[in-house]
Amino acid sequence: PAARLMFLQKLRGSDPAKARELLASTWKEEEPEERTAFIQVLGKNLSLEDEVFLEAALDDKRKEVRKKAADLLAQIPDSALVKRMQERLQPLLKFKPAEEGSILKLKKGTKASLEINLPIECSKVMQRDGIEAKPPAKEIGERAWWLAQMLGCVPPSYWRAQWGCTSADYYAA
């Protein structure tokens, strides 16, 4: 396994599609621990072409494999996983830009606002997409934890385009 892993890592640098094909050809026979290591290889030269394989890995028996697949899919801005996260977040976030000449704008520090609603549940479908149901620490509530994870899968450029705001507006809210 170690030699195959090294070979796949090297091949992924020169021929990402071939490396993915080789990985897919033996995937079902690999030991769970090996699948965890092998899937990380796809992080090099990651592209939308890897999406089909990674989406299938979201159904793997091993939690670490599913989590890595979700993490990799979140790095592909046009992936179906990112689009699903955008759809989940859409009703939860409402950006309200300050209107030109608004009285609100006259108050110091009041330029725009972001209304946030927390998700109600962490469904099995969300968990399949890599959302952990239980937060790692008591400092954050479950619902805020789900929201934070979903937000981590959506590039800020999506929100700037959705809300028609600049980076400065986005971060000021």
Phi, psi and chi 1 to 4 in degrees:
 res  aa     phi    psi   chi1   chi2   chi3   chi4
   1 PRO       -  -39.0  -23.7   30.5      -      -
   2 ALA   -64.6  -41.1      -      -      -      -
   3 ALA   -67.7  -40.4      -      -      -      -
   4 ARG   -64.7  -38.3  -72.6 -174.0  -52.8  148.4
   5 LEU   -63.3  -45.3 -179.6   61.4      -      -
   6 MET   -62.2  -42.4  -74.5  177.7   48.2      -
   7 PHE   -61.2  -46.8  174.6   74.1      -      -
   8 LEU   -62.5  -39.3  -81.5  174.2      -      -
   9 GLN   -62.0  -43.6  -72.5  169.9  -27.0      -
  10 LYS   -67.1  -45.6 -175.4  172.1  177.9  160.7
  11 LEU   -63.1  -35.6 -175.9   59.9      -      -
  12 ARG   -61.4  -30.2 -173.4   69.6 -177.2  176.3
  13 GLY   -70.7  -34.6      -      -      -      -
  14 SER  -102.4  -32.2   61.0      -      -      -
  15 ASP  -144.5   79.6 -168.2  -12.6      -      -
  16 PRO   -57.0  -38.6  -18.2   26.1      -      -
  17 ALA   -65.3  -42.9      -      -      -      -
  18 LYS   -64.2  -41.5 -176.6   67.8  173.8  172.5
  19 ALA   -61.7  -43.7      -      -      -      -
  20 ARG   -63.5  -42.7 -175.4 -177.4   54.6 -106.1
  21 GLU   -60.7  -44.2  -72.4  171.9   25.8      -
  22 LEU   -63.6  -42.6  -74.2  173.8      -      -
  23 LEU   -62.2  -44.7 -178.5   56.8      -      -
  24 ALA   -63.2  -34.1      -      -      -      -
  25 SER   -67.3  -24.6   71.2      -      -      -
  26 THR  -116.3    2.1   61.7      -      -      -
  27 TRP   -53.6  -46.9 -174.4 -106.4      -      -
  28 LYS   -68.9  -21.6  -68.9 -177.9 -180.0  176.6
  29 GLU   -91.8  -10.5  -70.2   81.5   41.0      -
  30 GLU   -71.7  146.8  -58.2  -65.9   -9.8      -
  31 GLU   -68.7  150.8  -66.5  -66.0  -37.8      -
  32 PRO   -53.6  -43.0  -25.1   32.4      -      -
  33 GLU   -63.9  -36.2  -60.9   80.2   17.3      -
  34 GLU   -70.6  -38.2  -67.0  169.1    3.8      -
  35 ARG   -59.9  -37.8  -73.7 -164.9  -47.7  -91.0
  36 THR   -61.5  -43.7  -57.3      -      -      -
  37 ALA   -71.8  -41.9      -      -      -      -
  38 PHE   -65.2  -38.3  -76.5  137.4      -      -
  39 ILE   -66.7  -26.4 -160.6  164.8      -      -
  40 GLN   -65.8  -22.9  -66.7 -176.9   40.5      -
  41 VAL   -59.4  -32.5  169.5      -      -      -
  42 LEU   -67.9  -11.9  -62.8 -179.7      -      -
  43 GLY   -65.6  -24.2      -      -      -      -
  44 LYS   -83.3  129.0 -173.6  174.7 -171.5  176.2
  45 ASN    57.0   38.7  -70.0  -36.5      -      -
  46 LEU   -62.0  137.9 -175.9   65.2      -      -
  47 SER  -150.8  173.4   74.8      -      -      -
  48 LEU   -61.5  -23.6 -165.8   54.3      -      -
  49 GLU   -65.1  -19.8  -67.0  175.4    5.5      -
  50 ASP   -84.7   -8.1  -61.2  -46.5      -      -
  51 GLU   -58.5  -45.9 -177.7 -179.4   31.0      -
  52 VAL   -59.4  -45.9  171.5      -      -      -
  53 PHE   -63.4  -45.8 -179.5   84.9      -      -
  54 LEU   -67.8  -36.7  -67.9  169.8      -      -
  55 GLU   -61.4  -41.2  -82.5  -75.8  -24.9      -
  56 ALA   -64.9  -35.2      -      -      -      -
  57 ALA   -68.5  -18.2      -      -      -      -
  58 LEU   -64.2  -16.4  -70.3  175.8      -      -
  59 ASP  -100.8    8.2  -64.6  -43.3      -      -
  60 ASP   -61.8  153.1 -162.9   89.9      -      -
  61 LYS   -70.2  -28.0  -67.7  177.0 -175.9  174.6
  62 ARG   -90.8  126.9 -169.0  158.7 -179.4   94.4
  63 LYS   -58.9  -40.9 -179.6 -179.2  178.7  178.8
  64 GLU   -63.6  -36.1  -65.7   83.9    0.2      -
  65 VAL   -68.1  -45.6  171.8      -      -      -
  66 ARG   -60.8  -43.7  -65.6 -170.4  -49.4  -93.7
  67 LYS   -64.7  -43.1 -178.9   65.3  176.6  147.4
  68 LYS   -66.0  -40.3 -172.6   60.4 -177.2  176.9
  69 ALA   -60.9  -44.7      -      -      -      -
  70 ALA   -63.9  -42.2      -      -      -      -
  71 ASP   -60.9  -41.7  -69.9  -13.7      -      -
  72 LEU   -68.4  -42.8  -69.7  170.4      -      -
  73 LEU   -61.8  -34.9  -75.7  164.6      -      -
  74 ALA   -66.4  -19.4      -      -      -      -
  75 GLN   -85.2   -6.0  -66.3  176.1   41.4      -
  76 ILE  -103.3  101.1  -55.2  171.3      -      -
  77 PRO   -54.6  -29.5  -21.8   30.5      -      -
  78 ASP   -99.5   13.3  -66.2  -34.2      -      -
  79 SER   -72.7  157.7   72.2      -      -      -
  80 ALA   -63.1  -34.3      -      -      -      -
  81 LEU   -62.4  -45.4 -180.0  131.2      -      -
  82 VAL   -61.9  -41.1  170.2      -      -      -
  83 LYS   -65.6  -38.1  -70.8  177.0 -178.6  158.1
  84 ARG   -64.7  -39.5  -70.6 -169.2  -61.4  -88.9
  85 MET   -65.4  -40.3  -66.3  -61.2 -178.3      -
  86 GLN   -60.2  -43.8  -69.3  167.6  -12.3      -
  87 GLU   -64.0  -38.9  -71.5  171.2    8.7      -
  88 ARG   -67.3  -37.2  -72.4  179.8 -174.7  121.9
  89 LEU   -79.9  -27.3  -73.2  164.4      -      -
  90 GLN   -48.0  -51.3 -160.7   66.3   44.2      -
  91 PRO   -76.4  -10.3   23.2  -29.2      -      -
  92 LEU   -90.2  -20.9  -58.2  176.0      -      -
  93 LEU  -122.2  132.3  -56.1  174.9      -      -
  94 LYS  -135.1  111.4 -164.2  163.9  -66.0 -141.1
  95 PHE   -88.3  129.9 -180.0   75.0      -      -
  96 LYS  -120.7  100.8  -63.6  178.8 -178.2  180.0
  97 PRO   -71.6  151.0   23.2  -28.3      -      -
  98 ALA   -72.5  137.1      -      -      -      -
  99 GLU   -80.8  144.1  -65.5  179.7   25.8      -
 100 GLU   -58.0  128.6 -154.6   57.2   44.0      -
 101 GLY    78.3    5.9      -      -      -      -
 102 SER   -67.2  146.4  164.6      -      -      -
 103 ILE   -61.2  -35.9  -68.3  175.6      -      -
 104 LEU   -58.3  -35.5  -70.6  175.5      -      -
 105 LYS   -68.6  -22.2 -161.5  166.8 -173.3  176.4
 106 LEU   -73.2  -27.7  -63.6  176.5      -      -
 107 LYS   -71.5  135.9  -71.4 -176.1  177.3 -179.7
 108 LYS   -60.3  129.1 -172.7  175.3 -179.6  176.9
 109 GLY    81.6   -2.0      -      -      -      -
 110 THR  -102.6   96.9  -52.5      -      -      -
 111 LYS  -117.3  -42.1  -65.0 -178.2 -179.9  175.5
 112 ALA  -153.8  166.3      -      -      -      -
 113 SER  -140.2  158.8   65.5      -      -      -
 114 LEU  -127.3  113.8 -179.5   60.8      -      -
 115 GLU   -89.7  126.6 -175.6  179.0  -58.8      -
 116 ILE  -120.4  127.8  -59.8  171.1      -      -
 117 ASN  -113.4  135.6  -67.0  -59.0      -      -
 118 LEU   -82.5  147.6  -63.6  174.9      -      -
 119 PRO   -62.8  150.3   13.6  -18.3      -      -
 120 ILE   -80.6  -38.2  -56.2  -64.2      -      -
 121 GLU  -144.4  165.0   66.5  172.6  -26.0      -
 122 CYS  -114.3   91.0 -174.9      -      -      -
 123 SER   -69.5  167.4   67.9      -      -      -
 124 LYS   -60.9  -35.8  -65.9  -71.7 -177.6 -165.1
 125 VAL   -65.5  -41.1  177.2      -      -      -
 126 MET   -64.5  -42.2  -72.3  170.7   60.6      -
 127 GLN   -64.2  -36.2  -69.2  176.6   44.9      -
 128 ARG   -60.6  -34.7  178.8 -168.9 -179.3  -92.7
 129 ASP   -81.8   10.3  -77.3  -13.8      -      -
 130 GLY    97.3    4.3      -      -      -      -
 131 ILE   -79.3  119.2  -57.1  -60.4      -      -
 132 GLU   -78.8  130.8  -60.2  -94.1  -15.2      -
 133 ALA   -72.7  -35.9      -      -      -      -
 134 LYS  -105.5  130.0  -63.0  -70.5 -180.0 -165.3
 135 PRO   -68.9  152.8   17.5  -22.6      -      -
 136 PRO   -74.2  -16.7   26.6  -32.6      -      -
 137 ALA  -142.2  158.5      -      -      -      -
 138 LYS   -75.2  -10.9  -67.3  179.4 -178.3 -179.9
 139 GLU   -69.6  -14.8  -70.6   80.7   26.0      -
 140 ILE  -128.2  136.6 -173.6  168.2      -      -
 141 GLY   -75.2  162.2      -      -      -      -
 142 GLU   -57.8  -49.4  -76.3 -176.6  -18.0      -
 143 ARG   -65.4  -39.1  -65.8  170.4   63.2 -161.7
 144 ALA   -66.7  -36.1      -      -      -      -
 145 TRP   -63.1  -42.9  172.2 -121.6      -      -
 146 TRP   -62.8  -44.5  -55.5  -27.0      -      -
 147 LEU   -62.0  -45.6  179.9   70.3      -      -
 148 ALA   -59.6  -41.5      -      -      -      -
 149 GLN   -65.9  -42.2  -68.5  174.7   87.0      -
 150 MET   -63.6  -43.6  -72.4 -170.9  -74.3      -
 151 LEU   -60.7  -34.9  -76.0  169.2      -      -
 152 GLY   -65.9  -15.6      -      -      -      -
 153 CYS   -94.6   -5.8  -65.9      -      -      -
 154 VAL  -115.2  123.7  177.6      -      -      -
 155 PRO   -65.7  142.1   11.6  -14.8      -      -
 156 PRO   -55.2  -29.7  -25.8   34.0      -      -
 157 SER   -59.5  -30.5   59.8      -      -      -
 158 TYR   -62.1  -45.5  170.3   78.1      -      -
 159 TRP   -69.0  -38.5  -61.5  112.1      -      -
 160 ARG   -60.5  -42.0  -72.7 -166.7  -58.4  -88.7
 161 ALA   -69.2  -42.3      -      -      -      -
 162 GLN   -61.0  -43.6  -97.3  -41.5   98.9      -
 163 TRP   -97.3   -4.7  -62.3  -28.9      -      -
 164 GLY    59.8   44.1      -      -      -      -
 165 CYS  -125.5  165.1   64.5      -      -      -
 166 THR   -86.7  169.9   65.4      -      -      -
 167 SER   -59.3  -39.1  -65.2      -      -      -
 168 ALA   -63.6  -43.0      -      -      -      -
 169 ASP   -62.2  -44.7  -67.2  -25.8      -      -
 170 TYR   -58.4  -48.1  173.7   75.8      -      -
 171 TYR   -78.3  -24.4  -69.4  107.1      -      -
 172 ALA   -70.2  -32.4      -      -      -      -
 173 ALA   -69.9      -      -      -      -      -
